């Protein structure tokens, strides 16, 4: 007579473990885990076809939940580190002898001028969304380009009809302390 391990199903006539009957496999997830029902159903179907017991599927599910928890924590750590990097870049810029301190307003004005004149629509938003809006090298480059442009017709005050470009809106939102209440850059 064939011996069956505790919790295992006896083999079918083909030597494979007997497939669990409908409803035997269920997965319990740790609190706070969002379940993708489609993936869970696919997993349970494969588990049934492979002859998994409830203990097998539960064990694999716990392993998957631990992996997801690890990946989520890692993603949050990377996000937090990147946000801190952006804050550090801004502090470095503020301390820069050529671009920061009392020159920060002029730096912002010159960088804005270059961004509006030469940047494609949406560039400022894209840079800000990627956390690059305060990158010292990028800000310094744009400020130098803006300074090299000299005085031209690019308006930085309130455009006629309150028609701010997306770049101007983003820059004003990103650097609110560098603009006067009327929207003009501080000098």
Secondary structure, DSSP 8 states (H G I E B T S, - for coil): -----TT---B-TTSSB----TT-------TT----HHHHHHHHHHHHHHT--HHHHHHHHHHHHHHHHHHHHHHHHHHHHHHHHHHHHHHHHHH-TTTSGGGHHHHHHHHHHHHHHHS-TTHHHHHHHTT-TT-HHHHHHHHHHHHHH-S-S---S--GGG---HHHHHHHHHTGGGB-TTS-B--
